[in-house]
Amino acid sequence: MPCPSSCPPGLLALMAPGLALMATFSLPSQAGDRRALPVEKPPGVKGRTLILLDVNTKSPVRIISENFLSLQLDPSIIHDGWLDFLSSRRLVTLARGLAPAFLRFAGKRTDFLQFHNVKNPAKSRGGPGPDYYLKNYEDDIVRSDIALDKQKGCKIAQHPDIMLELQREKAAQMHLVLLKEQFSNTYSNLTLTARSLDKLYNFADCSGLHLIFALNALRRNPNNSWNSSNALSLLKYSASKKYNISWELGNEPNNYRTLIGRSVNGSQLGKDYIQLRSLLQLIRTYSRANLYGPNIGRPRKNVIALLEGFMKVAGSTVDAVTWQHYYIDGRVAKVTDFLKTRLLDTLSDQIRKIQKVVNTYTPGKKIWLEGVGATSAGGMNNLSDSYAAGFLWLNTLGLLASQGIDVVVRHSFLDHGHNHLVDQNFNPLPDYWLSLLYKRLIGPKVLAIHVAGLQRKPRPGRVIRDKLRIYAHCTSYHNHNYVRGSITLYIINLHRSRKKIKLAGTLRDKMVHQYLLQPYGKEGLHSKSVQLNGQPLAMVDDGTLPELKPRPLRAGRTLVIPPLTMSFYVVKNVNALACRYR
């Protein structure tokens, strides 16, 4: 098979007639094609795969947002009480580790959220605090927030252990209520007070995150147009506080008929967005604020029809087109599901469908994947919050970047389910550490990779799917441990055997730093703890994040990728032209 035109000359000499090109990501159309071509094994060659890897360093194939990996908080944190703890020093430290990023405040309960411009509704009623088991609970939180360390105007609290313990008890009880609502698809109204909004914005601002707030789209007039009165009250309050916020309207509008027995078609939703844009332009603080939407669900036929109707009317009104994706039903998932390459590849088809519609009406418009997680229905304990879920998460990041999706918003940073990055003890879970490595090492410039190797001949009629996923970017400019021109590879090995990779062409004989992430403890893939290069990862006793130390590899050494692992490799001093400048 002839070598691609972008293949470096040095690689030609290494490719014997028996080698086959396994994966080439230099063109978008090839990103989803992972079928291996059948080849004859030369005499004397064993069945093991020898992989040769090179990267096109001349120019990037994509450039994604600096905020590519972003976060989401679900409004359910109002219901279960966690919103009052967002000022926790530990939570803010964890969030800062993933900055810069967007923080999207949205979810299933977005369209049941009502804003009330009062500081404390319980006191205004003359009744007790909002929690039945702790008298004056709200006052205790206020006192915690007053006696704060002030860093650049930020309110950072160290909440007493007894308060956290009581909050966990409350959250556990509320978790059952929230699950009942989710499975019955019947949601109760939520009240967001001015003080709660202050806490939310304080968390985002102090963490280096830009807040995106999704407004309630289900407040409707008799003619089914959007009733913007409550949204206007929220906008005026935030403007009076000079809060820098971007906006959305609604969440998964394709599900409205199921939620309230009343649908909103794409055309009407587009008119609602135009109405919201007009409101923003009337308020000086938000006259140039960004607006994102329509945040549709999985692009099935009826959802695509809704998106088309929306794009016809309001395609030019939004700054990015958004949709959601959850891989599997969390109620029936098992650990082997996270190892299926067919599951990893389902996202490619959705990307193509969304891109086709967007490029038809507004060519070049940015596309975001908002609200992505391993499982739906809140996830499952010891599965969607385990090491195994990281295979889906890291492949999602690589696939979206390689196909030009500008931002991906992870659901969720902290919530009542099991898809989160941080648990209710404020301990980081495996996907948090994976995200932290990604933020520290991966820059916005995506590079084309060229992989060739020996592959076993497939049985007739059988497709061999690629269980070795390799992606390449310029190393993050914010990482001062590496000079500009360095390249970072990240690799997912779903094989149950180790794989060897020989760096070729421009990567040959360069010094490499390895960051190998593996499960820690006897639970294996079910583990909620991870180790980096053999050392367990955890927050330091003083509440800071640990240093992520690499393992230097000898120049020219073959990379050995252990089975069922995720790893990052920084190839130093490549002097890649694509990576020298921002």
KOLGUTOR-999559 format. One record per atom (N, C-alpha, C, O): y, z, x. Coordinates in steps of 0.1 Angstrom, whole numbers, plus 5000, padded with zeros to 4 digits. Layout:
# KOLGUTOR-999559
YZX
...
//
This chain:
# KOLGUTOR-999559
498850005009
500050005000
501250005009
501350085018
502249925007
503449915015
504250045014
504350105004
504950075025
505750195025
507050165018
507550055020
507650255011
508950235005
510050195015
509950235027
511050125010
512150085019
512850195026
513350185037
512950305018
513650425024
512850505033
513350605039
511550465036
510650545044
511150525059
511350415063
511250635067
511750625080
510750545089
509550555087
511150475099
510250395108
509250485115
508150435117
509550615118
508650695125
507450725117
506350765123
507550715104
506350745096
505350635095
504150665092
505750515098
504850405096
503650415106
502550385102
503950465118
502950475128
501850575124
500750575128
502250675116
501350775112
500450745100
499550815097
500850635093
500150605081
499050505084
499250385086
497750545083
496650465085
496350385072
496850425062
495550275073
495250205061
494650285050
494750245038
493950395054
493250475043
494150565037
493750645027
495450575041
496350665034
496950615022
497150485020
497250695012
497850655000
499150734997
499150855000
500150664991
501350734988
501050824975
500750774965
501250954977
500951044966
502051074957
501951084945
503251094963
504451124955
505651074962
505851094973
506551004954
507850954959
508850984949
508750934938
509851074952
510851114943
512251054945
513251104941
512250934952
513550874956
514150814944
515350794944
513350784933
513950714921
513550804909
512450864909
514550824900
514250904888
513050864881
512350954876
512750744880
511650694872
510350734878
509250734871
510350774891
509050804897
508850954897
507751004901
509851034893
509751174894
508651234885
507951334889
508351174874
507251224865
505951164868
504951204862
505851064877
504551004880
503851064891
504251054903
502751144888
502051214899
500651174900
499751254904
500351054896
498951004897
498650954911
499450884917
497550994916
497150954929
496350824929
495550814920
496650734938
495950604938
494650624945
494550694955
493550564940
492250584947
492250514960
492750404962
491650584970
491550524983
490150544989
489550644985
489750464998
488450485005
488650575017
489650555024
487750665018
487850755030
487350685042
486250625042
488150685053
487650625066
486350705071
486250815067
485550635078
484350705083
484650825091
485550825099
483950935089
484151055096
485151145091
485351255096
485951105081
486951185075
486451275064
485751235055
486651405065
486151505055
487051495043
488051425042
486651565032
487351565020
488651635019
489251645008
489051705030
490251775030
491451685029
491451575034
492551735024
493851655022
494751685034
495051795037
495151585041
496151595052
497451535046
497451415042
498451615047
499751575040
500751555050
501051635059
501451435050
502551405058
503851405050
503851345039
504851475054
506051495046
507351455054
507551495066
508151375048
509451345054
510451345042
510151335031
511751355046
512851365037
513951265040
514251245052
514451205030
515551115033
516851195034
517351255025
517351195047
518551285050
519851215049
520851275052
519851085046
521151005047
522051035035
523251045037
521551045023
522351075011
521551145001
520351125000
522151234992
521451294982
521151204970
521951114968
520051234963
519751154951
520451214939
520651144929
520751344939
521451414928
522351514934
522051564945
523351554927
524151664930
524351744918
524951704908
523851874918
523851954906
524952054907
525652064917
525152134897
526252234896
525952354906
524752384909
527052414911
526852534919
526252644911
525652734916
526452634898
525952734888
524552684882
524252724871
523852604889
522652544884
521752644878
521352624866
521352744885
520552854880
521452954873
522153034880
521352964860
522253054853
521453144843
520153124843
522053234836
521353344829
521853354815
522853294811
520953414807
521253434793
521053584789
520053644794
521853634780
521553764774
521553734759
522353664753
520553794752
520353774738
521153884730
521153994734
521753844719
522453944711
521654064706
522254164701
520354054707
519454164704
519854294712
519454404708
520554274723
520854394731
521954484724
522054594728
522554424714
523454504705
522554594696
522854714695
521554534691
520654604682
519854714689
519754824683
519254694701
518454794707
519254884717
518654974722
520554864718
521354954725
521554924740
522354994747
520954824746
521054794760
522454744764
522854754775
523254694754
524554644758
525454754763
526254734772
525154884758
525954994763
525655034778
526355114783
524654974783
524255004797
524554894807
524054904818
525254794802
525554684811
526454714823
526554644832
527154834821
527954874832
527154944843
527754994853
525854954842
525055024852
525154954866
525154834867
525455034876
525554984889
524354904893
524554794900
523254944890
521954874894
521954734887
521554634894
522254724874
522254594867
523254504873
522954384875
524454554876
525554474881
525154424895
525354304898
524454504903
524054464916
523054354915
523054254923
522054364906
521054254904
521654124899
521254024904
522654134890
523254014885
524153954896
524153824897
524854034904
525653974915
524753894925
525253804931
523553934926
522653864935
522353724931
522053634939
522553694918
522353554913
523653484910
523553374905
524753534914
526053464913
526153364924
525653384935
526953254922
527653224910
526753164899
525753094902
527053194887
526253144876
527053164863
528053234862
526553094852
527053114839
526153234833
525053254836
526753304824
526053404815
526253364801
527353384795
525253314795
525253264781
524853384772
523753434773
525753414763
525453524753
525053454740
525953414732
523753444738
523253364726
521753384725
521153434734
521253354713
519853364710
519653344695
520453304688
518453394691
518053374676
519053444667
519253404656
519653554672
520553634663
522053594664
522953654658
522353484672
523653434673
524253404659
525453444657
523553344650
524053304637
524053414627
524153384615
523853534631
523853654623
524853754628
524853874624
525653714638
526553794645
527953794639
528553694637
528453914636
529853924630
530754014639
530254114644
531953964641
532854034650
533854124641
534354084631
533954254646
534954344639
535854394650
535354454660
537154384648
538154424658
538454564656
539654604653
537454654658
537654794658
536954854670
535954794675
537454954676
536855004689
535555084686
534655064694
535455164675
534255244673
534055254658
534655344651
533255164652
533155164637
532555294632
532855334620
531755364640
531155494635
532255594633
532155664623
533155604642
534255704641
535155664630
535655754623
535455534628
536355494617
535755524604
536555544594
534455534603
533855574590
533755724588
533455774578
534055794600
533955944599
532555994600
532356114597
531655904603
530255944604
529755974618
530555964627
528455994620
527956024633
527855904642
528155794637
527455914654
527355804663
526155714659
525455754649
525955594665
525055494660
523555534662
522755474656
523255634670
521855664673
521555804667
522155904669
520455794658
520155914651
519556024659
519656144655
519055994671
518356104679
519256164689
518856254696
520456114691
521356174701
522756184696
523456084695
523156304692
524456324686
525556284696
525556324708
526556214691
527756174700
527256084711
527856084722
526256014709
525655924720
526755824724
526955804736
527555774715
528655684718
529655744727
530155684737
529955874724
530955944732
530455964747
531255964756
529155994748
528556014761
528755884769
529055894781
528455774763
528655644770
530155624774
530355584786
531055664765
532455644769
532755734781
533455694790
532355864781
532655944792
532055894805
532655904815
530855834804
530255774816
531155664821
531355644833
531755584812
532555474816
533855514821
534555444829
534355634817
535655674822
535555724836
536355694845
534455794839
534255854853
533555744861
532455774867
534155634863
533555524869
534155494883
535255534886
533355434892
533855374904
534555244900
533955164893
535755234905
536455104901
536555014913
537155044923
535854904912
535854804923
536454674917
535954604909
537654654923
538454534918
538654534903
538554434896
538854654898
539154664883
537854674875
537954674863
536654664881
535454664874
535054804870
535254904878
534354824859
533854954855
532354954858
531554884851
532055034868
530655044872
530155184870
530755284875
529055214862
528655344858
527355384865
526455294868
527155514867
525855564871
525355654859
525755774859
524555604850
524255674838
523155784842
522255764850
523355904835
522356004838
520955964834
520755884824
519956014841
518555974838
518156014823
517455934817
518656124818
518256154804
518756054794
518156024784
519955994797
520455894788
519555764789
519355704778
519155734801
518255614802
516955634795
516355544789
516455754797
515155794790
515255784775
514355724769
516355834770
516555834755
516755684750
516255644740
517455604758
517655464755
516355394755
516155304746
515455414764
514155344765
513355384753
512655294747
513455504748
512755554736
513255474724
512455424716
514555464723
515155394712
514755244712
514455184702
514855184724
514555044726
513155014722
512854914716
512155104725
510755084722
510555084707
509855004702
511355164700
511255164685
511855044679
511354974670
513055004685
513654884680
512954754683
513054654676
512154764694
511354644698
510454604686
510254484684
509854704679
508954674668
509754604657
509254514650
510954654654
511754594644
512154454647
512054364638
512554434660
512954294664
511754204663
511954084659
510554244667
509354154666
509054124652
508754004649
509154224643
508954194629
509854084624
509453994616
511154104627
512154004623
511753864629
511853764622
511353864641
511053734648
509953664642
509953544639
508853734639
507653674633
507853634619
507153544614
508653714612
508953674597
510053574596
510253524585
510753554607
511853464608
512953504598
513653424592
513153634596
514153694588
514953794596
514453894600
516253764598
517053844607
518153914599
518753864590
518454044604
519454114598
520754094605
520754044617
521954114598
523254094605
523454194616
523054304616
524254144626
524654224637
526154234638
526854134635
526654354642
528054364643
528454384658
527954464665
529354294662
529854304676
531354364675
532154294669
531554484680
532854544680
533654494692
533154434701
534954524691
535854484702
535454554715
535454494726
534954684713
534554754725
533254694731
533154694743
532454654723
531154594728
531454464735
530854434746
532454384730
532854264737
533454294750
533254224760
534254404751
534854444764
533754474774
533854444785
532654544769
531554584778
530854454783
530454444795
530654364774
529954234778
530754164788
530254114798
532054144786
532954074795
533054144808
533054084819
533054274808
533154354820
531954324829
532054314841
530754324823
529554294830
529554154837
529254144848
529954054829
529953924834
530953904845
530653854856
532153964843
533253944853
532954024866
533153964877
532454144865
532154224876
530954164884
530754194896
530054094877
528854034884
529153894890
528253844896
530353844888
530653704893
530053594884
529753484889
529853624871
529253534862
530353484852
531253564848
530253364848
531253304838
530653314824
529553254822
531253384815
530653414802
530853284793
531853224792
529753254787
529653154776
529253224763
528153274762
530153214753
529853294741
529553194729
530353104727
528353214723
528053124712
528453194699
528053304695
529253124691
529753174678
528853144667
527953054668
528953224657
528053214645
528453084637
529553064633
527453004636
527652874629
527152874614
527352784607
526552984610
525952994597
526953054587
526553074575
528153094591
529153124581
529752994575
530452924582
529352974563
529552844556
530452854544
530352944536
531252754542
532052734529
531152674519
530052624522
531552674506
530652614495
530352474498
529252424493
531252394504
530952254507
530152234520
529952124525
529552344525
528752344537
529452324550
528852304561
530852324550
531552314562
531652454569
531352554562
531952454581
531952584589
533152674585
534252624584
532852794582
533952894579
534252964592
533553044598
535452934597
535852974611
536653104611
537153144622
536853174600
537753294599
537253404609
538153454616
536053434609
535553544618
535653494633
535953574641
535353374635
535453324649
536853324654
537153354665
537853294645
539253294649
539653444653
540453454662
539153544645
539453674649
538953714663
539653774670
537753664666
537153694679
537953624690
538253674701
538353494687
539153414697
540453484700
540953494711
541153524689
542453594691
542353714699
543153744708
541253794697
541153924704
540853894719
541553954728
539953804722
539653764736
540853714743
541053744755
541653634736
542853574742
543853684745
544553674755
543953784736
544853894739
544453974751
545354034758
543153974754
542654044767
542653944779
542253984790
543053824776
543053714787
541653694793
541453684805
540553704784
539253684789
538953534791
539253454783
538453504803
538053364806
536653334801
535653374808
536553264790
535353244783
535153094779
536153034776
533953044780
533652914775
532852934762
532453054759
532752834753
532352854740
531252764735
531052654740
530452804726
529452724719
529452764704
530152854700
528752684696
528752714682
527252704677
526752594676
526652814674
525352824668
524252814679
524552804691
523052834674
521852834682
520652764675
520352804664
520152664681
519052584674
519352544660
518652594651
520352464657
520652424644
519552354636
519552354624
518552304643
517452234636
516552334629
515752294621
516752474631
515952574624
516652634613
516152734607
517852594609
518652664599
517952664585
518052764578
517352554582
516652554569
515652664568
515452724558
514852684579
513852784579
514452924578
513953014572
515652944585
516353074585
516953114572
516853224568
517653014566
518453054554
518252964542
518852974532
517252864544
517052774533
518152674531
518252614520
518952654541
520052564540
520252484553
520452554564
520152354553
520252284566
521652234569
522552224560
521952204581
523152144586
522752024594
522152034604
523151904589
522751784596
523651764609
524651824610
523251664617
524051634629
525451594627
526351634635
525751514617
527051474614
527951594611
529051604616
527451684602
528251794598
528451894610
529551944612
527451904618
527551994630
528651934639
529352014645
528651804640
529651744649
531051774644
531951794652
531251764631
532551794625
532951944627
534051974630
531952034627
532152174630
532652194644
533552274647
532052114653
532452134667
533852074669
534652134677
534251974662
535551914663
536552024658
537652044663
536152094647
536952194641
537152314651
538252364653
536052344658
536152454668
537052414680
537852494685
536952284684
537852234695
539352244691
540152284699
539552214678
540952224673
541452364673
542652394677
540552464670
540952604670
541252644684
542252714687
540452604694
540652644708
542052584713
542752654721
542352464709
543552404713
544852474708
545952464713
544652544697
545752614691
546052754698
547152814696
545052794706
545252924713
545452894728
544552834734
546552924733
546952884747
545952914757
545652834766
545353034756
544353084766
543152994766
542552974777
542852934755
541552854754
541852704751
540952634747
543052654754
543452514751
542652424760
542352304756
542152474771
541352384780
540052444783
539352414793
539552534774
538252604776
537152504774
537352404767
536052524781
534952434780
534152464767
534052584762
533552364761
532752374749
531452304751
531452184755
530352374748
529052314750
528152314737
528452404728
527252224736
526452224724
525652084724
525752004732
524752074713
524552154701
523452254703
523152324693
522852264715
521752364717
520652344707
520252444700
520052224707
518952194698
517652254704
517652284716
516652254696
515352294701
514552174707
515152074711
513252194707
512452084713
512651954706
512651944694
512851844714
513251714708
512151644701
511751534706
511751694690
510851624681
511651524673
512851514675
511051444664
511651334657
512851384649
513951324650
512751494641
513851534633
514951594641
516151584638
514551654653
515651714661
516351604668
517651614670
515751494672
516351384679
517351314669
518451274672
516951314656
517851254645
519151344644
520251294643
518951474645
520051564644
521051544656
522251534655
520451524668
521151504680
521951374679
523151374683
521351274674
521951144673
523151154664
524251094667
523051224652
524151234643
525251314649
526451284647
524951414657
525951494664
526651414674
527951424675
525951344682
526551264693
527551154688
528551124694
527151094676
528050994670
529451054667
530450984669
529351174662
530651234657
531351314668
532551304670
530651394676
531251484685
530751474700
530951564708
530151364703
529651344717
530751364728
530551414738
531951314724
533051324734
533751464733
534651484742
533451544723
534051674722
533551774731
534251864735
532251774734
531551874742
531651834757
531651714760
531651934765
531651914780
530251894785
530151844797
529251944778
527851914782
526951924770
527252004761
525951844770
524951844759
523851944762
523251934773
523452024753
522552134756
521252134747
521352094735
520152174752
518952194744
518052304750
518352354761
517052344743
516152454747
514752404749
514352304744
513952484757
512552454760
511752584763
512152654772
510752604755
509752704759
508352644760
507952564751
507652674770
506452594773
505252624764
504652534759
505052754761
503852784753
504152894743
505152974745
503252914733
503453024724
502953144731
501753164734
503853244732
503553364739
502453454732
501853544739
502153424720
501153504713
499753464716
498853544714
499553354722
498253304725
498053264740
497053204743
499053294748
498953254762
497953334770
497653454767
497353274780
496553344790
496953294804
497653194805
496453364814
497053344828
496653204833
497453144840
495553144829
495253014833
496152904828
496252794833
496852934817
497852844811
498952804821
499352694822
499252904829
500352884838
500052804850
500852764859
498752764852
498252684863
497952544859
497552464868
498152514846
497852374842
498952274845
500152294841
498652174852
499652074856
500051994844
501251954843
499251984834
499651914821
500751984815
501751924809
500752124815
501752204810
503052184818
504152174812
502952184831
504152174839
504852034837
506052024838
504051934833
504651804831
505251774817
505851674815
505051874808
505551844794
507051834794
507651774785
507751894804
509251894804
509751754807
510851724802
509051684815
509551544819
509851454807
510851384806
508851464797
509051374785
510251414777
510951334772
510451554776
511651594769
512951554775
513951514769
512951564789
514151524796
514551374793
515651344790
513551294793
513751144790
514251124776
515151044774
513751194767
514151184753
515651224751
516451154745
516051334757
517451384756
518351284763
519351244758
517951244775
518751154783
519051024776
520050964777
517950974769
518050844762
519150854751
519950764750
519150964744
520150974733
521550994739
522550924734
521651084749
523051114754
523650984761
524750954759
522750914768
523350794775
523650674766
524350584769
523050684754
523350584743
524750604738
525450504736
525150724736
526450754730
527550794740
528750754738
527250864750
528250914760
527650904774
527251004780
527450784779
526850764793
527550854803
528750854804
526750914811
527251004822
527551144818
527851224826
527451174805
527751314800
526751404806
525551374807
527151524811
526251624817
525351684806
525651694795
524151714811
523051764802
522651904808
522351914820
522552004800
522052134804
520852174796
520652134784
519952244802
518852304795
519152454794
519152524803
519552484781
519952624778
518852694771
518352644761
518452814776
517452894769
516052834773
515352784764
515652854785
514352814789
513552944793
514053034800
512252944790
511353054793
509953004794
509552894788
509053084800
507653044801
506953044787
506252954784
507353134778
506653144765
507753174755
508753234757
507353144742
508253174731
507753304725
506953374731
508253344714
507853464706
508053594715
507253684713
509053594724
509253704732
508453724744
508653814752
507453634745
506553644757
505453754755
505353814745
504553764766
503453864765
503553944778
503753894789
503254074776
503254164787
502154124797
501054084793
502454134810
501554104821
501253954822
500253914829
501953874815
501853724816
503153664819
503353614830
504053654809
505353594811
506253664820
507353614824
505953794823
506753874832
505953894845
506253994853
504953814848
504053834860
504353724870
505153634868
503653744881
503753644892
503353504887
503953404891
502353494879
501853364874
502853284867
502853154868
503753344860
504853274853
505753204862
506453104858
505853244875
506753184884
506453034887
507352964891
505152994886
504852854888
505552764879
506152664883
505652804866
506452724856
507952734859
508552634858
508452854863
509852864865
510352784877
511352714876
509552794888
510052724900
509852574898
510752494903
508852524891
508652384889
509752334879
510252224881
510152424870
511252384861
512552354869
513252264866
512852444878
514052434886
513952304894
514952224895
512852274901
512752154909
512752024901
513451934904
512052024889
512051904881
513351874875
513751754875
514051974870
515351954864
516351904874
517151814871
516351964886
517351924896
517051774900
517951694902
515751744902
515451604907
515751504896
515951384900
515851544883
516151444873
517551454868
517851394857
518351524875
519851524872
520351614861
521451594857
519551714857
520051814847
520951904855
520551964865
522151924850
523251994857
523052144858
523352204869
522652204847
522552354847
521252384839
520952324829
520552494843
519452554836
519752694833
520052774843
519652744821
519952884817
518652954814
517952924805
518353054822
517153134820
517253234810
518153324810
516353234800
516253334790
515153424794
513953384793
515453544798
516653614797
516853704809
515853744815
518053754812
518253844823
517653984819
516954044827
517954034807
517454164803
517354154788
518354124781
516154184782
516054184767
514854264763
514254334771
514554254750
513454334744
512054274747
511054334744
511954154751
510654084752
510054094766
510254194773
509353984770
508653984783
508953854791
508253824800
510053784787
510453664794
511653694804
512253604810
511953824805
513153864813
512953864828
511853854833
514053874835
514053884850
514054034854
513554064865
514554124846
514754264849
514154344838
514454324826
513254444841
512654524831
513554634826
514654654831
513054724817
513854824811
514054944820
514755044816
513454944831
513655044842
514654994852
514955054862
515254874849
516154804858
515554764871
516154764881
514254734871
513554694882
513354544882
512954484871
513654464892
513454324892
511954284892
511154334898
511754184883
510354124882
510154004891
511153954896
508953954892
508653844901
509653724900
510053674910
509953684887
510853564886
512253604891
513053504894
512653724891
513953764897
513953734912
514853664917
512953774919
512853754933
512853604936
513453564946
512053534928
512053384930
513353324928
513753234935
514153374918
515453324915
516453364926
517353284930
516253484932
517153524943
516953444955
517853404962
515653414958
515353324970
515953184967
516553124977
515853134955
516453004952
517953004954
518452914960
518553104949
520053114951
520453124965
521453064969
519653204973
520053224987
519853094996
520553075006
518853014992
518452905001
518752764996
518852675004
518852744983
518952614978
520452574974
521152644967
520852464980
522152404977
522152304966
521052274961
523252254961
523352164950
522952024953
522751944943
522751984965
522351844969
520851834969
520151894977
520351744961
518951714959
518551594968
519251494968
517451604976
517051504985
515751444981
514951504975
515651314984
514351244981
513351274991
513651285003
512051304987
510951334996
509951224996
509851144986
509251205007
508151115008
506951185013
506951235024
505851175005
504651245008
503551145008
503351064999
502751155019
501551065020
500351145025
500551245033
499151115022
498051185027
496651125022
496651025015
495651195026
494251155023
493851225010
494051345008
493351155000
493051204987
491651164984
491251054986
490851264978
489551224974
489551114963
490451104955
488551034964
488550924954
488150974940
487251044939
488950944930
488751004917
487550934910
487150824913
486951014901
485850954893
486450854884
487550864880
485650744880
486250644871
486750694858
486150784852
488050654855
488650694843
489350834843
489850874833
489250894854
489851034855
491151024863
491250964874
492151094857
493451104864
493551234872
493251334867
493751214885
493951334893
495451374893
496351294897
495751484887
497151534886
497551614899
496651684904
498751604902
499251664915
499351814913
500251864905
498651894920
498752034920
499552094931
499752214933
500152004939
501052044950
502351984947
502651864949
503352064943
504652024940
505652054951
505752164956
506351954956
507251964967
508651914963
508751804959
509651994966
511051954963
511851984975
511552074983
512951914977
513851934989
515351924985
515751844976
516152014991
517552024989
518252055002
517552095012
519552025003
520252075014
520352225013
520352285002
520252295024
520252445024
521652485019
522652425021
521652595011
522952645005
524052665016
523752725026
525252615013
526352635022
526752785023
527452825032
526452865012
526853005012
525953085021
526253205024
524853035026
523953105035
524353085050
524152975055
524953185055
525553175069
524553185080
524853185091
523253205076
522253215086
521753075091
521053065101
522252975084
521852835087
523052745088
523952755080
523052665098
524152575100
524052455090
522952425085
525152395087
525152285078
524352175084
524352145096
523552105076
522652005081
521252045080
520351965082
521052175077
519652225075
519152185061
519852155052
517852185060
517152135047
516152245043
515452305051
516152275030
515152365024
514152295015
514552225006
512852315018
511752265010
511252385002
511252495006
510952354989
510152464982
508952394976
508952284970
507852474977
506552414975
505752504965
505652634967
505052444956
504152514946
502752464949
502452344948
501852554953
500452514955
499552574944
499252694944
499152484935
498352534924
496852514927
495952544919
496552454939
495152444943
494552584946
495252674949
493252594945
492552714949
492152714963
491252794967
492752624971
492452614985
493752594992
494752544986
493852635005
495052615012
495352465015
494352385016
496552425017
496952285020
497752285033
498552375035
497552185041
498252175053
499252055053
498951945048
500552085057
501551985057
502151965071
502452055078
502151835075
502751805088
504051735086
504151635079
505151795091
506451745090
506651625099
506251625111
507151515093
507251385100
508651335100
509551395094
508851225107
510151165107
511251255112
511151315123
512351265104
513551345108
513251495109
513951575115
512051535103
511751685102
510851715114
510551835116
510351625121
509351645132
509951735143
511051715147
509151825147
509451915159
510651995157
511352025167
510952035145
512152115142
511652265139
510552285134
512552355143
512252495140
512252515125
513152465118
511252595120
511152625105
511152775102
510452845110
511852815092
511752955087
510952955074
511252875065
509953035073
509053045062
509453165053
509653275058
509453145040
509653245030
508453235020
508553155010
507453305022
506153295014
506153405004
506153525008
506153374991
506153464981
504753474975
504253374970
504153594975
502753614970
502753744961
503653824962
501753754952
501653874944
501353994953
500653984963
501854114949
501554234956
500754334947
501154354936
499654384953
498854474945
497554414941
497254294943
496654494934
495354444930
495354354918
494354294915
496454354911
496554274898
496554124901
496254044891
496754074913
496753934916
497853864908
498953904908
497453754901
498453674894
499053744883
500153704878
498453854878
499053934867
500054034873
500754104865
500254044886
501154144892
502554124888
503054014887
503254244886
504754244884
505454274897
506654294896
504754284908
505354304921
505054194930
503954134929
505954164940
505654054949
505954094963
506554194966
505454024972
505654044987
506153914993
505753804989
507053935002
507653825010
507253825024
507453925031
506453725028
505853725042
505153845045
505153895056
504353905035
503554015037
504254155034
503554255035
505554155032
506254275030
506654285015
507254195010
506254405008
506654414994
508154414992
508954475000
508654354981
510054344978
510354444967
509754464957
511454524970
511954624961
513454654964
513854624976
514154704955
515554744958
515554854968
514654944968
516554864976
516654964986
517055094979
517655094968
516755214985
517055344979
518455364975
518755434965
519355304982
520855314979
521255224968
522455214965
520355154962
520655064950
521054924954
521554854945
520954884966
521354754971
520054664971
518954714971
520354534972
519254434974
518754434988
519554444997
517454414990
516954415004
517354285011
517654185005
517254285024
517454165032
516154075031
515054125032
516353945028
515153855027
514953795041
515553705045
513953855048
513653815062
512653705062
511653715056
512953595070
512053485071
511053515082
511153605090
510053425082
509053425093
509253295101
508953195096
509753315113
509953185122
508653125125
507653195129
508552995124
507352915128
507752835140
508852785142
506752815149
506952735161
507252595157
506652535148
508252535165
508552395163
507352305164
506552315173
507252215154
506052125154
504852175148
503852105147
504852305144
503652365138
503352305124
504252285116
502152285121
501752245108
501952355098
501552475100
502552325086
502752425076
501452445068
500752355064
500952575067
499752605060
500152675047
500752785048
499852615036
500352665023
499152735016
498152665013
499152865015
498052945009
497852894995
498752844988
496652914989
496352884975
497052964966
497353084968
497452904954
498152974943
499353054948
499453174945
500252984955
501453054960
502652964958
502552844955
503853024959
505152954960
505852994973
505753104977
506452894979
507052924992
508252834994
508452724988
509152885003
510352805007
510252795022
509852885030
510752675027
510752655042
512152595045
512452485040
512852665054
514152605058
513852535072
513452595081
514152405072
513952325084
515352325091
516352265086
515452395102
516752415109
517152295117
516352225122
518452285119
519052195128
518552045126
518451975136
518352005114
518051865111
519251775113
519051655116
520451835112
521651755113
521651645102
522051535105
521151675090
521051585080
522451535075
523351615072
522751405075
524051355071
524451395057
525551425055
523451395048
523651435034
524151575033
524751615023
523851665043
524051805041
525151855050
525451985050
525851775057
526951825066
528151865059
528851955063
528451795048
529651825040
529451855026
528351825021
530351925020
530151965006
530351844997
530151854985
//
